[in-house]
């Protein structure tokens, strides 16, 4: 199953220095958005642990980025996906990639144990 999500806002970048309340609002909003997009994409499908998750991040522009900052900025989104599929992200086997094209989205591929064997 493939799900497309919006790229995290710059407020969620760990190098950003914003007020804690603004950061909390950004995290809550992005987590909710990712949960909603995921629920819309999966419909009534259910998942059980363990799941294999492949996350490909496409930043909003072509500037060079540290992959660890991109991954950290997606933490709230990852929690939103976990909320939607009802599988704790501690039970995920996750891989990350950061690509240059197309721009401004996060693509998640979810495979269950039955699909990977």
One Martini backbone bead per residue (centre of mass of N, CA, C, O) as a GRO file, in nm:
protein
  117
    1UNK     BB    1   0.096   0.036   0.023
    2UNK     BB    2   0.040   0.375  -0.087
    3UNK     BB    3   0.142   0.696   0.059
    4UNK     BB    4   0.067   1.044   0.046
    5UNK     BB    5   0.246   1.321   0.186
    6UNK     BB    6   0.328   1.591   0.329
    7UNK     BB    7   0.571   1.795   0.389
    8UNK     BB    8   0.736   1.914   0.633
    9UNK     BB    9   0.774   2.176   0.806
   10UNK     BB   10   1.019   2.396   0.907
   11UNK     BB   11   0.930   2.386   1.212
   12UNK     BB   12   1.030   2.063   1.235
   13UNK     BB   13   1.310   2.133   1.232
   14UNK     BB   14   1.577   2.085   1.450
   15UNK     BB   15   1.721   2.370   1.361
   16UNK     BB   16   1.495   2.513   1.463
   17UNK     BB   17   1.403   2.833   1.638
   18UNK     BB   18   1.123   2.798   1.821
   19UNK     BB   19   0.863   2.821   1.989
   20UNK     BB   20   0.716   2.578   2.174
   21UNK     BB   21   0.418   2.638   2.089
   22UNK     BB   22   0.463   2.637   1.784
   23UNK     BB   23   0.576   2.350   1.773
   24UNK     BB   24   0.329   2.204   1.893
   25UNK     BB   25   0.132   2.290   1.668
   26UNK     BB   26   0.288   2.164   1.432
   27UNK     BB   27   0.284   1.872   1.532
   28UNK     BB   28  -0.022   1.835   1.564
   29UNK     BB   29  -0.101   1.905   1.273
   30UNK     BB   30   0.077   1.695   1.121
   31UNK     BB   31  -0.027   1.443   1.260
   32UNK     BB   32  -0.323   1.480   1.173
   33UNK     BB   33  -0.279   1.489   0.868
   34UNK     BB   34  -0.142   1.208   0.839
   35UNK     BB   35  -0.376   1.047   0.956
   36UNK     BB   36  -0.588   1.133   0.750
   37UNK     BB   37  -0.447   1.044   0.488
   38UNK     BB   38  -0.420   0.749   0.575
   39UNK     BB   39  -0.717   0.679   0.620
   40UNK     BB   40  -0.802   0.743   0.329
   41UNK     BB   41  -0.609   0.528   0.194
   42UNK     BB   42  -0.696   0.255   0.364
   43UNK     BB   43  -0.962   0.257   0.495
   44UNK     BB   44  -1.044  -0.076   0.614
   45UNK     BB   45  -0.771  -0.152   0.657
   46UNK     BB   46  -0.562  -0.379   0.831
   47UNK     BB   47  -0.302  -0.401   1.086
   48UNK     BB   48  -0.013  -0.598   1.178
   49UNK     BB   49   0.230  -0.697   1.358
   50UNK     BB   50   0.461  -0.661   1.156
   51UNK     BB   51   0.597  -0.384   0.967
   52UNK     BB   52   0.689  -0.250   0.650
   53UNK     BB   53   0.864   0.063   0.605
   54UNK     BB   54   0.879   0.302   0.335
   55UNK     BB   55   1.058   0.617   0.330
   56UNK     BB   56   1.010   0.890   0.103
   57UNK     BB   57   1.180   1.197   0.059
   58UNK     BB   58   1.062   1.522  -0.083
   59UNK     BB   59   1.170   1.806  -0.097
   60UNK     BB   60   1.078   2.143  -0.184
   61UNK     BB   61   1.382   2.141  -0.280
   62UNK     BB   62   1.733   2.120  -0.410
   63UNK     BB   63   1.863   2.132  -0.158
   64UNK     BB   64   2.073   2.038   0.062
   65UNK     BB   65   2.041   1.755   0.294
   66UNK     BB   66   2.000   1.614   0.590
   67UNK     BB   67   1.875   1.312   0.668
   68UNK     BB   68   1.837   1.346   0.980
   69UNK     BB   69   1.650   1.598   0.960
   70UNK     BB   70   1.429   1.479   0.786
   71UNK     BB   71   1.353   1.252   0.979
   72UNK     BB   72   1.294   1.429   1.231
   73UNK     BB   73   1.065   1.605   1.090
   74UNK     BB   74   0.874   1.327   1.065
   75UNK     BB   75   0.779   1.226   1.347
   76UNK     BB   76   0.482   1.326   1.355
   77UNK     BB   77   0.400   1.168   1.099
   78UNK     BB   78   0.462   0.887   1.203
   79UNK     BB   79   0.255   0.902   1.434
   80UNK     BB   80   0.008   0.938   1.248
   81UNK     BB   81   0.034   0.669   1.103
   82UNK     BB   82   0.018   0.493   1.357
   83UNK     BB   83  -0.263   0.582   1.437
   84UNK     BB   84  -0.409   0.481   1.173
   85UNK     BB   85  -0.290   0.168   1.173
   86UNK     BB   86  -0.248   0.057   1.470
   87UNK     BB   87   0.084   0.067   1.484
   88UNK     BB   88   0.350   0.072   1.647
   89UNK     BB   89   0.660   0.213   1.563
   90UNK     BB   90   0.824  -0.013   1.718
   91UNK     BB   91   0.695  -0.237   1.492
   92UNK     BB   92   0.890  -0.129   1.278
   93UNK     BB   93   1.041  -0.168   0.955
   94UNK     BB   94   1.266   0.088   0.862
   95UNK     BB   95   1.304   0.300   0.573
   96UNK     BB   96   1.515   0.559   0.430
   97UNK     BB   97   1.472   0.834   0.189
   98UNK     BB   98   1.636   1.093  -0.009
   99UNK     BB   99   1.501   1.288  -0.265
  100UNK     BB  100   1.464   1.524  -0.538
  101UNK     BB  101   1.235   1.369  -0.704
  102UNK     BB  102   0.979   1.495  -0.643
  103UNK     BB  103   0.825   1.759  -0.487
  104UNK     BB  104   0.682   1.791  -0.170
  105UNK     BB  105   0.700   1.485  -0.030
  106UNK     BB  106   0.567   1.178   0.116
  107UNK     BB  107   0.645   0.829   0.076
  108UNK     BB  108   0.455   0.539   0.167
  109UNK     BB  109   0.534   0.194   0.231
  110UNK     BB  110   0.322  -0.083   0.310
  111UNK     BB  111   0.406  -0.396   0.475
  112UNK     BB  112   0.325  -0.702   0.549
  113UNK     BB  113   0.415  -1.012   0.633
  114UNK     BB  114   0.247  -1.148   0.402
  115UNK     BB  115   0.374  -0.962   0.165
  116UNK     BB  116   0.697  -1.031   0.220
  117UNK     BB  117   0.681  -1.366   0.176
   0.00000   0.00000   0.00000
